[in-house]
Amino acid sequence: MGRMQQGQPTGGRAGWHLVVPLKPLSRGKSRLAASIGEGARPALALAFAQDTVAAALACRSVAEVTVVTDDPLAARMLVPLGARTARDVPADGLNAALAHGVAAVRSRSGQVDVATLNADLPALRPAELSRVLDAAGGFRRAFLADAAGIGTTLLSCQAGGELAPRFGPASRSGHLTSGAVELHLDDVLGARQDVDTGADLRAALALGVGAYSAAAVARTLPAMQATSYTYDPETRTGSVLLDDGTPLSFDAPAFDAGGLRLLRPGQRVRVEVEGEGDGRRVTLVTLQTL
């Protein structure tokens, strides 16, 4: 069993014991690099984990949170929030890390109810998580699918049961096949919206992310000011001129994301841009407000 590090856990509270796996920050969120740049990945991965853990510890249904990670910075930043940490002793992938984390929790706390929760749920709300866990309590093993309906954001098992995680590509199918019951809940969008891609991040931001993620996004993806240059109302596409004179085009999804109905050439706008160099593209365009 790996060495456990104790911060300020909510010991003595009845409820679920959550195990949160977290890759070393230098390797996390690799698919986001195309949208935010390689250098921003570690900071966002940490911020997502901080908001996830903070929301979980604020949930009335959660007794404690144990983060399984080999990243020393992540451990240092998550322990003050109230999380416990455990080293990834197996070092044999996500499922092995989760099994190790559950074993560590039960070695310390006995045959408690346990659930694994993704570390990249920046829009998670404590009340949402409580609804998910309350629903999971009715089944020996249960899971919540991600927003795409392909993966899994939470997997639970009752006291004495085996978690038997099947995370990986198409984990929703894997957990269904393994006999876990899928939880069908309509009002827990933040608990389902994990973040792997730029589109996922925009979806999470639309839901409203926690303070750590909001600050990290503001540092790494600052909005730019620009002037509308062209606009076609039939295709909802056009172009803007950044304040440094750089022209950038925008497509219909970027226009729709800004909530606009019309755009006139010469209007001052605020744009959000992803990518670097010649690969930069506008992902949102809206009117500049004071």
C-alpha positions in Angstrom: 0.0 0.0 0.0 1.3 3.4 -0.9 2.1 6.1 1.7 -1.0 8.2 2.4 -0.7 11.9 2.9 -3.3 13.6 5.1 -4.3 17.2 4.7 -7.5 18.5 6.3 -10.0 15.7 5.4 -13.6 15.9 6.5 -13.1 12.9 8.8 -16.2 11.8 10.8 -18.7 12.7 8.1 -20.9 9.9 6.9 -21.1 9.4 3.2 -19.2 8.4 0.1 -15.4 8.1 -0.1 -14.3 9.5 -3.5 -11.2 8.4 -5.3 -10.0 11.0 -7.9 -7.2 9.9 -10.3 -4.9 12.6 -11.6 -2.1 12.2 -14.1 1.2 14.1 -13.6 0.4 17.6 -14.8 3.0 17.6 -17.5 1.1 14.8 -19.2 -2.4 15.8 -18.5 -4.9 17.2 -21.0 -2.8 16.5 -24.1 -5.8 16.9 -26.4 -6.2 20.5 -25.2 -2.9 21.6 -26.6 -4.3 22.3 -30.0 -6.7 24.8 -28.5 -4.8 26.4 -25.7 -1.1 25.8 -26.5 1.2 23.3 -25.0 2.4 25.6 -22.2 -1.0 26.2 -20.7 -2.0 22.5 -20.2 -0.5 21.9 -16.8 -2.0 25.0 -15.2 -5.5 24.1 -16.6 -5.2 20.5 -15.5 -4.4 21.6 -12.0 -7.2 24.2 -11.9 -9.7 21.6 -13.1 -8.6 19.2 -10.4 -8.8 22.0 -7.7 -12.4 22.9 -8.7 -13.4 19.2 -8.9 -12.0 18.4 -5.4 -13.4 21.6 -3.9 -16.9 20.9 -5.2 -16.7 17.3 -4.0 -15.6 18.3 -0.5 -18.5 20.8 -0.4 -21.0 18.0 -1.2 -23.1 16.8 1.7 -23.0 13.2 0.4 -19.1 13.0 0.5 -17.2 11.9 3.5 -13.7 12.4 2.1 -11.7 12.7 -1.2 -8.5 10.8 -1.9 -6.5 11.9 -5.0 -4.3 9.3 -6.5 -1.4 11.2 -8.1 2.4 11.1 -8.5 2.5 14.8 -9.2 4.1 16.6 -6.2 2.8 20.1 -7.1 -0.8 18.7 -7.5 -0.5 17.0 -4.1 0.7 20.2 -2.5 -2.1 22.2 -3.9 -4.9 19.8 -3.3 -4.1 18.8 0.3 -4.9 22.3 1.7 -8.4 22.0 0.1 -9.0 19.0 2.4 -8.1 16.1 0.2 -6.0 13.1 1.0 -3.4 12.0 -1.5 -2.0 8.6 -2.4 0.9 7.8 -4.7 0.1 5.7 -7.8 2.1 2.7 -6.6 1.0 0.3 -9.4 2.0 2.8 -12.1 0.1 0.6 -14.5 -2.6 2.9 -15.9 -5.9 4.4 -14.8 -7.8 1.3 -13.8 -4.9 0.0 -11.7 -4.5 3.4 -10.0 -8.2 3.4 -9.1 -8.2 -0.1 -7.7 -5.2 0.9 -5.6 -6.9 4.1 -4.4 -10.0 2.1 -3.3 -7.9 -0.4 -1.5 -6.1 2.4 0.3 -9.4 4.0 1.4 -10.9 0.7 2.6 -7.7 -0.2 4.4 -8.0 2.9 6.4 -11.8 3.4 6.7 -13.2 -0.1 6.4 -15.8 -1.4 3.9 -17.2 2.0 3.0 -19.2 3.1 -0.1 -16.7 4.3 -2.7 -16.9 6.1 -6.0 -14.3 7.3 -8.5 -14.7 10.8 -10.0 -12.9 12.3 -12.9 -10.5 15.1 -12.1 -11.5 17.3 -15.0 -15.0 18.5 -14.0 -14.5 22.3 -13.6 -18.2 23.0 -13.8 -19.2 20.5 -11.1 -21.7 21.7 -8.5 -21.9 20.1 -5.0 -25.7 19.7 -5.3 -25.3 18.0 -8.7 -22.8 15.5 -7.2 -25.1 14.9 -4.3 -27.9 14.0 -6.7 -25.7 11.6 -8.6 -24.4 9.9 -5.4 -27.9 9.6 -3.9 -29.0 7.9 -7.1 -26.0 5.6 -7.1 -26.8 4.5 -3.6 -29.6 2.4 -4.9 -27.3 0.1 -6.9 -24.4 -2.3 -6.1 -22.4 -0.6 -8.9 -23.5 2.4 -11.0 -22.0 5.0 -13.3 -22.6 8.3 -14.9 -21.8 8.8 -18.6 -20.0 11.9 -19.8 -21.7 14.6 -21.8 -20.6 12.9 -25.1 -22.3 9.7 -24.0 -19.1 7.7 -24.7 -17.1 7.9 -21.6 -17.7 7.9 -17.8 -17.2 10.6 -15.2 -18.3 8.7 -12.1 -18.3 5.0 -11.1 -19.6 3.8 -7.7 -19.8 0.7 -5.7 -21.5 0.0 -2.4 -19.7 -1.0 0.8 -18.1 -4.4 0.4 -18.4 -4.4 -3.4 -15.7 -4.3 -6.0 -15.4 -1.1 -8.1 -14.1 -3.1 -11.2 -13.3 0.0 -13.3 -13.3 -0.2 -17.1 -12.0 3.2 -18.0 -10.5 3.7 -21.4 -11.9 4.3 -24.9 -15.7 3.9 -24.8 -15.8 3.3 -21.1 -19.6 3.8 -21.0 -19.9 0.6 -23.0 -17.4 -1.1 -20.9 -19.2 -0.3 -17.7 -22.5 -1.3 -19.1 -21.1 -4.7 -20.2 -19.5 -5.2 -16.8 -23.0 -5.0 -15.2 -22.9 -1.5 -13.7 -26.2 0.4 -13.9 -26.2 3.7 -15.9 -27.6 6.6 -14.0 -30.0 8.7 -16.2 -30.2 12.2 -14.7 -31.1 15.3 -16.6 -30.0 18.0 -14.2 -26.4 17.2 -13.5 -24.7 18.8 -16.6 -21.6 19.9 -14.6 -21.0 16.3 -13.3 -21.0 15.0 -16.9 -19.0 17.8 -18.6 -15.4 16.6 -18.5 -12.8 18.5 -20.5 -10.6 16.9 -23.1 -10.9 19.2 -26.1 -11.3 22.9 -26.8 -15.0 22.3 -27.5 -15.4 20.6 -24.1 -13.7 23.6 -22.4 -16.1 26.0 -24.2 -19.1 23.8 -23.0 -17.8 23.9 -19.4 -17.3 27.6 -19.5 -20.9 28.0 -20.8 -22.1 26.1 -17.7 -19.9 28.1 -15.4 -16.7 26.9 -14.0 -15.2 27.2 -10.5 -12.9 29.9 -9.3 -9.6 28.1 -10.0 -10.5 27.2 -13.6 -12.0 30.7 -14.3 -8.7 32.3 -13.1 -6.6 29.8 -15.1 -8.6 30.4 -18.3 -8.4 34.1 -17.8 -4.6 33.8 -17.6 -4.1 31.5 -20.5 -7.0 32.4 -22.9 -7.4 36.1 -22.6 -10.1 37.7 -24.7 -9.0 39.9 -27.5 -10.5 43.2 -28.8 -11.1 43.5 -32.4 -13.1 45.3 -35.1 -15.7 43.6 -37.3 -14.5 43.7 -40.8 -16.8 41.5 -42.9 -20.0 39.6 -42.1 -22.4 37.5 -44.3 -25.8 37.2 -42.6 -26.8 34.2 -44.7 -23.8 32.0 -43.7 -23.2 33.8 -40.3 -19.5 33.9 -41.2 -17.1 36.8 -41.6 -13.8 38.3 -40.4 -12.4 40.6 -37.8 -9.3 42.8 -37.5 -7.4 42.4 -34.2 -6.1 45.6 -32.7 -2.6 44.7 -33.9 -4.0 44.6 -37.5 -4.1 40.8 -37.8 -7.1 39.6 -39.8 -8.9 36.5 -38.6 -12.0 34.8 -40.0 -14.8 33.3 -38.0 -17.3 30.5 -38.8 -21.0 30.1 -37.9 -20.4 28.2 -34.6 -18.1 31.0 -33.4 -20.7 33.7 -34.3 -23.5 31.6 -32.6 -21.4 31.2 -29.5 -21.4 34.9 -28.9 -25.2 35.1 -28.8 -25.4 37.8 -31.6 -28.1 38.2 -34.2 -26.4 40.7 -36.5 -23.0 42.2 -36.9 -22.1 45.3 -38.8 -18.6 46.1 -40.2 -16.8 48.6 -38.0 -18.4 47.4 -34.7 -16.1 46.8 -31.8 -16.1 43.2 -30.8 -14.5 40.8 -28.3 -13.2 37.6 -29.6 -11.8 34.4 -28.1 -9.1 32.7 -30.1 -7.5 29.2 -29.9 -4.4 27.8 -31.5 -1.1 29.4 -32.3 0.6 31.0 -35.3 -1.1 30.3 -38.6 -3.4 27.8 -36.9 -5.2 30.5 -34.8 -8.9 30.6 -35.2 -11.8 32.5 -33.7 -14.0 30.4 -31.4 -16.3 33.2 -30.2 -17.2 36.7 -31.4 -19.5 39.0 -29.4 -19.9 42.8 -29.0 -17.4 44.6 -26.9 -19.1 46.1 -23.8 -17.8 48.5 -21.2 
